[in-house]
Amino acid sequence: MSARSRASSAAGVGAEPAAPLVAWHTLAATVVASRLQVDPTIGLTAGTALARQGEYGPNLLPEPAKVAAWRKIIGLLAEKMTLVLVIAAVVSAVVSREWETPVVILAVIMLNTALNYLQERRAENSLQALRIMSAGMAVVRRDGSEQEVARSALVPGDIVLLDAGDSIPADGRVLEESRLQVAEATLTGESEPVGKSTHPLAAENLPLGDRDNMLFMNTEVTRGRATMVVTAIGLGTEVGAIAALIGEVKRERTPLQRRIDQLARTLTLVALIVVAVVFALGLLRGQSWSDLLIISVSLAVATIPEGLTAVVAFTLAMGAARLAGRGAILKQLSAVETLGSVTHIATDKTGTLTMNEMTAHRLNIHGHDFQITGTGYSTDGEILSEGGLPDLTEALLTMALCNDAVIGDGKLVGDPTEGALVVLAEKGGLDVAAARRDHPRLAEVPFDADYKYMATFHRLTDSTADASQSAPVIGYRCLAKGAPVALMQVTDSVLTADGIRPIDDLHRRNIHEAIQGLAGEGLRTLMLAGRRLHTALPDDEKSLQALVTGLTIYAIVGIVDPARTEAAQAIAEARGAGIQVHMITGDHLVTASAIAKDLGIPGAAASGLDLDELDDGELGRRAAGFGVLARVTPAHKIRMVKALQREGNVVAMTGDGVNDAPALKQADIGIAMGITGTDVAKGAANMILTDDNFATIVAAVREGRGIYANILKFVRFQLTTAWGFVLIFLVAGVTGLAGGAPFTALQILWVNIIMDGPPALALGVDPAEPGTMQQQPRPANERLLTRARLVRILGLGLVMAAGTLAVLTLAPVVFPDSADDAAFASTLAFTTFVFYQVFNLLNVRSDTHSVFSAQTLTNRSIWVALVAVIVLQVAVVQLEVLQGLFDTTALTAPQWGVAVLVGSSALWVEETGKAVVRASVRRRLGSAEK
């Protein structure tokens, strides 16, 4: 029994429930009205309604707590990496005593903060969207008359009158109905409108989708009319429970944010240690405090990658722009990288994996089963038959005439199931529009949830009459469609290849097997039947219904919401990338399991009731093994997401309905449908798909992995430089080489600035490497600096330090003509170190692929950045106007050659390492194949 099915749980904002839980769907309509102390023919009195408004509060959802703008900004500025940037700005001001560098760093802080703040402002609030959905008016019966009141003024016990097209304003029990059907997809995931009745139901713990006598807030009446008594308002409704779940979910920091925080702490600690060591060594050598302060702090700035936050923001923004071009709109930049960490995707079925367009897939007629090609509401397709089709006239006419749907230009107006029949009739060769003109409807028995069929009546003319004269009316034709179990009760014959035959046991068994076979494949079955009448048609509906008997079965149709053609390929790609896909839907278990089988989703299938039997521990152990969860509630969805997260997984959740919103918010990344999605789902999500296509999610995962790889490239690039600096200064400090300070403070900052500029931004737009989606997802707790990455950084930093120190030591020996110039050795060493960065930029683009491959040419920005760095370095060394500022001297062509040659050693060392890695991978793959 739902914990929210109670009278005073109807309480609105701030009210406390006072009545015990009540399973309203198990009670007779008269009992429900009695419990709520209302006469349905009169309704509540004005005084009673006013008193209950005071007791229960308004029929509204709570206003979300507002966070002041200044608090949001302070929260963004308190990010650890932002604090590191602030320190870097202060240090730059102290060291350089110039305004340019600190201003640039502070500008980066302001830009990054503004960007994140605007992204948060643009994100729609889920609870606010729910409140908007609850606005409007409702027609109620009070004091014996019909009145229009604000939906917010409804109270438990109000008698609400509903017609087709109305949005249901609160939860309630159906008291009266006529051919009532309600679209509940946003709440239950049920792809088709469901019929409603007034009869009490036996089981207390029925899923929402099976409570045929209950109506729920924010669902919509698609057909018929009804009178309901309000049983719950505000937070007491099923939608209110979802709002409460959304409010309980707390946003966690993304994996990237956690990794950057961790890196910031590590680098800050390293920077402090480096400063202390260099400062201490300098004191031991007798250097002045002022010189040591400038050098030590400059080295600290070089150790801290102050450009990381800016580069991350730029890289994420570029990735978000590329995703937008593919149909995925991101509300939070950090969600781009989270996609690359995803290990499980929990996806809704209807509209995401399927087309959300009902399609007739199979036709059983004369005891034979025929496949139907084509999907959706396009009439392209045919009924397949190897030996020719039987006479389909009666079946096709029933599809076309006992039907209110209209198809135009592939668009449906009307009921989805009826739309599928119209399309099937056209595929069978019938001109539906002409058939409706030639056989106008004279009367009908509308569909009703009690008898579960629809019947229409048409004139039957003598087809043998002279074509030059009007065909005389010789009777009437009754055509019916409905649930097979219901129509079997009013049929006594079946149309066979040999004509109409009475139904015997063999026929019944064959019909039953055909229905079971179609249902076992996840198809919804619909029976078509009819008869000919030779009596006048009565005027009243009850007498017409009495004529719906003695029918002949024409055909059985199997209908399904077909899987998207690209979804199966996308799921296969996701599985190849080590990502498990779970279908979580409110639809029936058999239907969902069949769709999952077609799409290639492995794993066990379970219902929401099955999950209720598992405690959190058992669910956590079994969660990864479920391929399909069907007939689930919002609480079940959020339990599944939490269970996967507790096992260390990064979970993406997709959905479009109100019922999906809590799980969308709980997931590491929530993905809402842009076309069919409700405002609530979009508000709770991090990303919105403009094409409602699962394949776009997999493309986004690939993009996310590429973005994370680009961030890693920048981290490797920066830290290798930083480690090279550290080693150079430590060795110089110990040995006294170049007076313990090989580079000036400005030279250190120069290398830092040009490396944070064009090269870093160029790495941010690097395309994803081939094979990105053949790799397993990285662990959620993986550090940015794994042992393997750290070894490569330390090793290459060692190469840079060794080469630079060698040049610094041997330059006067190799070029004795320049030895008298005090700035010569340091200038050549400085230039060599810059060329190390140039070659390292090419190195970091791939952990395994050689620089000497076509992939190196895929990013033109890299080459533009390299040219810019080289031009700037030439200017700093060769132009007299800059030589005094940077303490450099002009170099000759051979000296430039030495700088390039020594700097290229970083490339050859990395190429050797990559070749070893590639050979190891080939051996491993070869062993696996054997």
ABEGO torsion letter per residue (X at the ends): XBAABBAAAABBBGBBBABBBBBAAABBAAAAAAAAGBBAAAEBBAAAAAAAAAAAEBBBBBBBBBBBAAAAAAAAAABAAAAAAAAAAAAAAAAAGBAAAAAAAAAAAAAAAAAAAAAAAABBBAAAAAAAAABEBBBBBBGGBBBBBBAAABBBGBBBBBBBGBBBABBBBBABBBGBBBBAAAAAGBABBBBBBABBBABAABBAAABAABBBBGBBBABEBBBBBBABBEAABAAAAAAAAAAABBBBBBAAAAAAAAAAAAAAAAAAAAAAAAAAAAAAAGBBAAAAAAAAAAAAAAABBAAAAAAAAAAAAAAAAAAAAAGBBBABAAAAAAAAABABBBBBABGAABAGBBBBABBBBGGBBBBBBEBEABABEBBBBAAEBBBAAAAAAAAAABBABBBBGGBBBEBAAAAAAAAAAAAAGBBAAAAAAABBBABBBBBBAAAGBBBBBBBBBBAABBAABBBBBAEBBBBBBEBAAAAAAABABBBBAAEBBBBBAAAAAAAAAAAAAAAAAGBBBBBBBBBBBABBBBABAAAAAAABBGBBBABBBBBBBBBBAAAAAAAAAAAAAGBBBBBBBABBAAAAAAAAAAAGBBEBBBBAAAAAABBAAAAAAAAAABABBBGBBAAAAAAAAAAAAAAGBBBBBBEABAAAAAAAAABABBBBBAAABBAAAAAABABBBAAGBAAAAAAAAAAAAAAAAAAAAAAAAAAAAAAAAAAAAAAAAAAGBGGGBABBAAAAAAAAAAAABAAAAAAAABBBBBGAAABBBBBAABBABBAAAAAAAAAAAAAAAAAAAAAAAAAAAABAAAAABAAAAAAAAAAAAAAAAAAAAAAAABAABBABBAAAAABAAAAAAAAAAAAAAAAAAABAAAAAAAGBBBBBAAAAAAAAAAAAAAAAAAAAAAAAAAAAAAAAAAAAAX
